[in-house]
Amino acid sequence: MFVGAHLGKGGGLALQSFQLFLALQFLISAEYLCLGSPGIHSSLTEQPGVMVAGDLQFPKGVAILRDALREVRDDYDLFQIIDPYYGLPAAYLARVSPRVVNLGTDPRAEIGWRFGRVAGALTRMGMRPLLSEGVVVVNSQTLAERFRYRHPRVIRNGVDIRKFEQLPSKTEARRSRGLPQDRTILAFVGKVIPVKRIEWILEVVRRTPGALAVVVGGYTEPFYRDAYYRRLQARYPNVLDRVIFTGEVLWPEVAEYLAAADIFLFPSRFEGLPNAVMEAMASGLPVVASDIPPHHELIQHGRTGFLASDSESMADHVGELIRDPRLRSEIGESGRRFVQGHLTADLCTKAYLDLYQSVVNGNEPPAPTLHTSLDV
């Protein structure tokens, strides 16, 4: 059983786990327990095998999931915990076992960014008992280092390559999304929140005359609301005519925006192993990402993408790619080959199946190693 929280609200971890859930349904008996929440992905909760225990609300949602798990804890061989804020404490309180806990980012750092150092410190203390039982799975070596006291297993996210094998042409995609045909388009996919450093993208647009940026992702959410989005607008009034904020879009539409773009930008401060970057690489887009440790696990600078230390160097790399169509094609194709060889949904599904079998059989599974050097 998968145990998550806001499937309807979407988000990288929720959608990645749902992709895994769908793949596993063809191989084993799997169900997904979550809380109901409004959002453009709400239809996912209507899929076969998905059970909605109650409404998404904190902290009541933890108790709702806890009670639902207590009723079924003897009906399943294993519990896959997806959400660290609702699902993890609910599973701990319900004493469900065995369980595999998936961490797509560091909840301690995320709470600290949002609510301050005191909240981050309290989360840090609370995570130790919550992670004291079960197998911890992370999606990058960077996260593995942060949770090394739990000896986590590294299982990389996987891209459904089929989504990117028959993309529309750039002309068709731009026509479908209402984008101009005669502009260089820079794309970003993700939430418009401070940790993503969208200001870098606006700086790149400011330094790159003629370029248009398309920011694909929601710019309002319960904690930040639209304060960060409004700050960006106030700070960069002179480039807003060349920046499109789409708001959150349906999962299938992301591929069309990638097909319409020329270059993908991802200036985030911290990540696990970002699905957005992997999907951009799978689509053949050259990627310019922030120079942070997780991105080194995806990008070999100058071969499968570029790593930027600040907005100025990001703009320099964008300019280089704009001026050199051959380089743009080579970088994009190298990135595509890397994802096809190392980061497919099939490889991810097999790794989880092997892990599940080991846990159910009572064996201690070996900790996989993610090689940071690229074989392209």
C-alpha positions in Angstrom: 0.0 0.0 0.0 1.2 3.5 -0.9 0.5 6.1 1.7 0.6 9.7 0.6 -1.2 13.0 1.3 -2.0 15.4 -1.5 -2.2 13.5 -4.7 -4.8 15.9 -6.0 -2.6 18.9 -5.4 0.2 17.3 -7.5 3.9 18.2 -6.9 6.9 16.3 -8.1 7.0 13.7 -5.4 3.3 12.9 -5.6 3.3 12.6 -9.4 6.5 10.5 -9.4 5.0 8.1 -6.8 1.8 7.9 -8.7 3.7 6.9 -11.9 5.5 4.2 -9.8 2.1 3.1 -8.4 0.6 2.7 -11.9 3.6 0.7 -13.1 3.4 -1.6 -10.1 -0.3 -2.3 -10.6 0.7 -4.4 -13.7 3.0 -6.5 -11.6 1.7 -6.8 -8.1 -1.4 -5.9 -6.1 -1.0 -2.3 -5.1 -3.3 0.4 -3.7 -2.8 4.1 -2.9 -4.2 5.6 0.3 -4.3 9.4 0.4 -6.3 12.5 1.6 -8.6 14.4 -0.7 -7.5 17.9 -1.8 -8.7 20.3 -4.5 -6.4 20.8 -7.5 -6.1 20.2 -11.2 -4.8 16.7 -10.5 -7.9 15.7 -8.4 -9.0 13.2 -11.1 -6.0 11.0 -10.1 -7.8 10.1 -6.9 -10.6 8.6 -9.0 -8.2 6.0 -10.6 -8.7 2.3 -9.7 -6.9 1.4 -6.5 -6.8 4.9 -5.0 -8.6 5.3 -1.7 -9.4 8.7 -0.2 -9.5 8.5 3.6 -10.7 12.1 4.2 -9.8 15.7 3.6 -6.4 17.2 3.5 -6.0 19.4 6.6 -3.3 19.7 9.2 -3.0 18.2 11.8 -6.3 16.4 11.5 -5.2 14.7 8.3 -2.5 12.8 10.2 -5.2 11.3 12.5 -7.4 10.4 9.6 -4.6 8.5 7.9 -3.6 6.9 11.1 -7.1 5.5 11.7 -7.4 4.4 8.1 -4.1 2.5 8.4 -5.1 0.9 11.7 -8.1 -0.7 10.0 -6.1 -2.3 7.2 -2.6 -2.8 8.7 -3.1 -6.6 8.6 -4.3 -6.6 5.0 -1.0 -5.7 3.3 2.5 -7.2 3.0 4.2 -3.8 2.9 3.5 -0.1 3.3 5.3 2.5 1.0 5.2 5.8 2.8 5.4 8.7 0.3 4.5 11.9 2.3 6.8 12.9 5.3 4.3 15.3 6.9 1.1 13.3 6.9 1.8 9.7 5.8 5.0 9.2 7.9 3.7 10.2 11.3 0.4 8.4 10.5 2.2 5.2 9.7 4.4 5.5 12.8 1.3 6.1 15.1 -0.6 3.2 13.4 2.4 0.9 13.9 2.1 -0.5 10.4 5.0 -2.8 9.3 7.0 -3.5 7.4 7.3 -0.1 5.8 9.5 1.7 3.2 9.8 5.4 3.7 10.5 7.5 0.5 12.2 10.9 0.9 12.3 13.0 -2.2 13.8 16.0 -0.3 14.9 16.8 3.2 11.8 17.7 5.2 14.0 19.3 8.0 15.4 21.8 5.5 12.0 22.4 3.8 10.3 23.2 7.1 13.2 25.5 8.0 12.9 27.5 4.8 9.2 27.9 5.2 8.8 28.5 8.9 12.2 29.4 10.3 15.1 27.8 12.2 13.1 26.8 15.3 10.6 24.9 13.3 13.4 23.3 11.3 15.1 22.2 14.5 11.9 20.7 15.9 11.4 18.8 12.7 15.0 17.6 12.8 14.3 16.1 16.3 11.0 14.6 15.3 12.4 12.9 12.2 14.7 10.6 14.1 12.0 8.6 15.8 9.7 8.7 12.7 12.5 7.2 10.7 13.6 4.7 13.4 11.8 1.8 11.9 11.6 0.6 8.3 13.8 1.1 5.3 14.6 4.6 4.1 14.8 5.3 0.4 16.2 8.5 -1.1 16.5 9.5 -4.7 20.0 10.9 -4.8 23.4 10.5 -3.2 23.1 14.1 -1.8 20.1 13.1 0.2 21.7 9.8 1.2 24.5 11.9 2.8 22.0 14.0 4.8 20.4 10.8 6.2 23.4 8.6 6.4 22.6 7.7 10.1 19.7 5.7 8.6 21.8 4.0 5.9 19.3 4.9 3.2 18.9 3.1 -0.1 19.4 5.2 -3.2 16.8 4.6 -5.9 16.8 7.2 -8.6 13.6 8.6 -10.0 12.6 7.3 -13.4 11.2 9.0 -16.5 8.4 7.5 -18.5 10.4 7.6 -21.8 7.3 6.8 -23.9 6.0 10.3 -23.1 8.9 11.9 -24.8 9.4 9.5 -27.8 6.7 11.1 -29.9 6.6 14.8 -28.9 5.0 17.3 -31.3 7.2 19.4 -33.4 8.3 22.7 -32.0 6.0 24.5 -34.4 3.0 22.3 -33.4 3.8 22.6 -29.7 4.0 26.4 -29.8 0.8 26.7 -31.8 -0.9 24.4 -29.3 0.3 26.4 -26.3 -0.2 29.8 -27.9 3.5 30.7 -27.9 5.3 32.8 -30.6 7.1 31.0 -33.4 9.9 33.5 -33.8 11.4 33.8 -30.3 14.0 31.9 -28.4 12.0 30.2 -25.6 13.5 29.4 -22.2 11.4 27.0 -20.1 11.2 26.3 -16.4 8.9 23.7 -14.7 8.2 23.7 -11.0 6.5 25.7 -8.2 7.1 29.4 -8.1 8.5 29.5 -4.5 11.7 31.1 -3.1 13.8 27.9 -3.1 13.4 27.7 -6.9 15.2 31.1 -7.3 12.9 32.2 -10.2 14.7 35.6 -10.0 17.7 34.0 -11.8 15.4 33.3 -14.8 14.2 36.9 -14.9 17.8 38.1 -14.7 18.6 35.8 -17.7 15.7 37.3 -19.6 16.9 40.8 -18.7 20.4 39.9 -20.0 19.2 38.1 -23.1 17.3 40.5 -25.5 14.8 38.7 -27.7 14.4 35.7 -25.3 11.0 34.7 -23.9 10.7 32.7 -20.6 7.8 30.4 -19.9 7.5 29.5 -16.2 5.3 26.4 -15.9 4.0 25.9 -12.4 1.7 27.2 -9.7 2.5 30.6 -8.2 0.0 30.4 -5.3 0.1 27.9 -2.5 -1.1 27.7 1.1 2.0 29.0 2.8 3.5 31.5 0.4 0.2 32.3 -1.4 1.3 34.6 -4.2 3.7 36.9 -2.2 6.8 35.6 -3.9 5.2 35.9 -7.3 4.2 39.5 -6.6 7.7 40.3 -5.4 9.1 39.0 -8.6 6.7 41.2 -10.6 7.6 44.3 -8.5 11.3 43.7 -8.9 11.4 43.0 -12.6 8.7 45.2 -14.2 10.8 45.8 -17.3 11.0 42.1 -18.4 7.4 41.0 -17.6 6.4 41.4 -21.3 8.8 38.6 -22.0 7.9 36.2 -19.2 4.8 34.0 -19.2 3.6 32.5 -15.9 1.3 29.7 -16.9 0.2 28.6 -13.4 -0.1 24.9 -12.7 -0.9 22.7 -15.7 -2.0 19.1 -16.2 0.8 16.6 -16.2 0.5 15.7 -19.9 0.7 19.4 -20.9 4.2 19.7 -19.4 5.6 17.7 -22.3 4.1 20.1 -24.8 5.8 23.1 -23.1 9.1 21.2 -23.2 8.6 20.5 -26.9 8.0 24.2 -27.5 11.1 25.4 -25.8 14.7 25.8 -26.9 16.5 25.8 -23.5 15.5 24.6 -20.1 16.5 26.6 -17.0 16.5 25.2 -13.4 18.1 27.6 -10.8 16.9 25.8 -7.6 18.8 26.2 -4.4 18.2 22.6 -3.2 16.7 19.4 -4.6 16.7 15.6 -4.3 16.8 14.5 -7.9 14.5 16.8 -9.8 12.0 15.2 -12.1 11.7 18.5 -14.0 15.4 18.4 -15.1 15.2 14.7 -16.0 12.0 15.2 -18.1 13.6 18.2 -19.9 16.7 16.1 -20.7 14.4 13.2 -21.9 12.8 15.7 -24.3 16.1 16.6 -25.8 16.3 20.1 -24.3 19.7 21.4 -23.3 19.6 22.2 -19.6 21.3 25.0 -17.7 20.9 24.3 -14.0 22.2 25.7 -10.7 25.6 24.3 -9.6 24.3 22.3 -6.6 25.4 18.7 -5.6 22.2 16.9 -6.8 22.5 18.4 -10.3 26.0 16.9 -10.6 24.4 13.5 -10.4 22.5 14.4 -13.7 24.7 16.9 -15.5 28.3 16.6 -16.7 29.2 20.2 -17.3 29.6 20.9 -21.0 28.5 17.5 -22.1 24.9 16.8 -20.9 24.2 20.3 -19.8 25.6 23.3 -18.0 26.0 24.2 -14.3 25.7 27.8 -13.3 27.0 29.4 -10.1 24.9 32.5 -10.4 22.4 34.3 -12.7 25.2 35.9 -14.6 26.9 32.6 -15.5 23.5 31.1 -16.3 22.9 34.0 -18.8 26.3 33.4 -20.3 25.6 29.7 -20.9 22.2 30.6 -22.4 23.8 33.0 -24.7 26.3 30.4 -25.8 23.6 28.0 -26.6 21.5 30.5 -28.5 24.5 31.5 -30.6 25.5 27.9 -31.4 22.6 25.7 -32.7 24.9 22.7 -33.1 26.0 22.9 -29.5 22.4 23.2 -28.5 21.6 20.0 -30.4 24.6 18.1 -29.1 24.0 18.9 -25.4 20.3 18.1 -25.7 21.0 14.7 -27.4 23.6 13.8 -24.8 21.2 14.5 -22.0 18.5 12.5 -23.7 20.8 9.5 -24.1 21.8 9.7 -20.4 18.2 9.6 -19.2 17.4 6.8 -21.6 20.3 4.7 -20.3 20.1 5.4 -16.6 16.8 7.1 -15.5 13.9 5.3 -16.9 10.6 4.4 -15.2 11.3 0.7 -15.9 14.6 0.8 -14.0 13.0 2.6 -11.1 10.1 0.1 -10.9 12.5 -2.9 -11.0 14.6 -1.4 -8.2 11.6 -0.9 -6.0 10.3 -4.4 -6.7 13.6 -5.9 -5.7 13.6 -3.8 -2.5 10.0 -4.9 -1.7 10.8 -8.6 -2.2 13.9 -8.3 0.1 11.9 -6.5 2.8 8.9 -8.9 2.7 11.3 -11.9 2.8 13.0 -10.4 5.9 16.3 -9.9 4.2 18.4 -6.8 4.7 18.7 -5.3 1.1 22.0 -4.0 0.0 22.3 -0.2 -0.3 22.5 0.6 -4.0 25.2 3.0 -5.2 24.4 5.9 -7.5 27.4 6.7 -9.7 27.9 10.4 -10.1 30.1 10.1 -13.2 28.2 10.0 -16.4 28.4 7.3 -19.0 27.2 9.1 -22.2 
